Amino acid sequence: MTDDARPASGDRPDREAHPAGEDFEDAVADGRPETENQRLDRNWGELLQELRVTQTGTQILTGFLLTLAFQPRFAELDGYQRTLYLVLVAVAVLATILALAPVSLHRVLFRHQVKGRIVRVTDQLLRVTLIAVALVLTGTASLVADVVLGRAAGLIAGAVALVVVTLLGLALPLSARRAARRLPEPPTR
């Protein structure tokens, strides 16, 4: 167990100690015989896996957007397309910064016995990052369709992307969480 896995004095095993917002009793009742430090280590590992995927995708998307300005056809974009492009670049850069922020957070707080705080803040950063990525994906679909097929197609592509990302990124997880809460409780040991 690492030093940074130990909760600081004052960190309690309560609602704040769990990034998913679950009560401590619910966390213990999930069938895993683990200490609070083990749970935080596992949560941190799971967040790192999510961050790796998010960081890679965000950086690729940001890089793609940044190269567009140097393409010959970029000069043909109208005012709306240029504005949308600049907004997308700004949000993509923000998403990249948000996805990288947990690394700095961990570096600064490493071995300060505040793993619970690192996990909570990283969870929050990752949630905001996912929203920013969803906006960039939606806007990018709209921009590409707008440039290739016209304004109406761009607006439709953006709307469709927004619906799909909302369904898969928000509605599906919330539905799965509700369904999981209706499952019978596992037997305790």
N, C-alpha and C positions, 0 to 999 in steps of 0.2 A: 504494500500500500504506500502511496506517495504521500509526502508531507502536505501537498496541496489538497489532498482528499479530506483532511481533517477539518471539520467545521470550526469556525472561530467561536470563541466564547460569545454567547448571545445568539448564535445560530441554533434554532430549535427545529426539531423534526415536526414542523407544522405545514400549513398550506404554502407558506413562502418557500419552504425547502424543496418543493417538488415542482419542476418546470411545467408539468402538465396541469398544475393547479389542483391536484387531488389531495384529499386529506391524508394525514399520516396513517390513520387506521385503514383507509382504503388501500394505501400503498403496501402496508404490511400484509393485508388480506389478499393480495394478488397471487399468493402462492409461492413467491420467491423467498427462500430463507436467506436474506442478506441484511447486512447492517446498513445504516444510513450512508456510511462512507462507500460501501460497495455499490449501493444504489446510485450515488452521485457519480462514481467512476463509470458505471454502466451507462448512465444518462449522458455523461460527457462523451463517451465513446460513440454512442448513437448520434449525438449532435455532430461530432466530427465527420462521421460518414455522410450525413446529410449536407454538411458544409462542403465536403470535397466535391460532391456532385454539383451543388449550387454554384460554387466558385468556378468550376471548370466551364459550365454552361454560360454563366454570366460573363466571364472573361472572353469567351469565344464570341458571344453576341455583341459585346461592347467593341471588340476588335473589328468585327464585321461592319458595325455602324461607323466606326472611325475611318475605315478605308473608303467608304462611299464618297466622302467629300473629295477624294482625289481621283475619282473616275471621270472620264470625259463627259459623260451624259449628265453629271451633277449640275452643270451650268444651265441645263434645260429645265430644271425644277422651277415650278412657280412658287409664289410666296407662301401659300398654304403648305406645300410639300417641304419647303426649306424650314418653315417654323416647326412642323411636325418632326422633321429630322433633328433639329436642334434640341427640341424637348426630349426626344428619344435618347439622344446622346447624353443629355444631362441626367436623365433617370437611369440610364445604363451605367454611367459612371458612379452615380449614387449607389446603385445596387451592388456594384463591384466593391466599393468602399465598405458598405454594410456587411458584405460577405467576408471581407478580410478583417473587419474590426475584432472579431473574437480572437484572432491570433494575437493582436496587440494586447487585448484584455488579458489573455492568458499569460503573455510574457510579463506584463507589469505585475500581475497578482500571483504569479507562480511562487509556490512555497510560502504563501502568506496565510495558509489555512482558511481559505475562503472559497473552496470548490463549489459550495452551494450557490454562492453569489455569481461565480463564473458561469455555472450551468444556467441559472435563471436569466442573466443578462444575455447570454448567447442564444437562449431560446427566444427571447424577445427580438434580438437582432435578426435572427433567422426568419421569424415571422414577417418582419417588415421587409426583409430582403425578398421573400417570396412574393409579397405584394408588388414590390418594385419590378421584379422579373416578369410578373404577370402583365403589368402595364407595358413594359418594353415589348414583350411578345405580341401583345394585342396591337400596339402602335406600329410595330415593324410589319406585321401582316397587312395592316391598313396602308402603310406607306408603299410597300412593294406592289400591292394590287392597284393602288392609285396611280403609280408611275407606269405600270405595265398595261392596265386595263381601263383606267379612268377613275374619276372621283366617286361615282356611284359604286363601282366595284370595290374601291378602297374602303368606303364606309361600310359596305356589307361585310367585307372580309374582317374589318376591325370588330364589327358587332358580333359576327360568328365566333371569332377568336375570343372575345370577351365572354360570351356565353359558355363556350367550351372550357375556358380556364376557370370560370366561376363554378361550373358544375363539377369539374374534376379536382379543382384545387380547394374548393370550399364546401360545396354541397355534399360531395361524396364522403370526404373525411368526417363531416359532422353527422351524416347519416350512419356511417360505420361506428362512430362513437356512441350514438344513441342505441344502435343495435347491440353493441357490446355491453352497454349498461343493463340491457334487458336479459342478458344471459344469467343463468343460475350461478350463484357463488360457488367457487370450488371448495371442496372439503378442506378444512384446516387440519394441520398435523399436530 
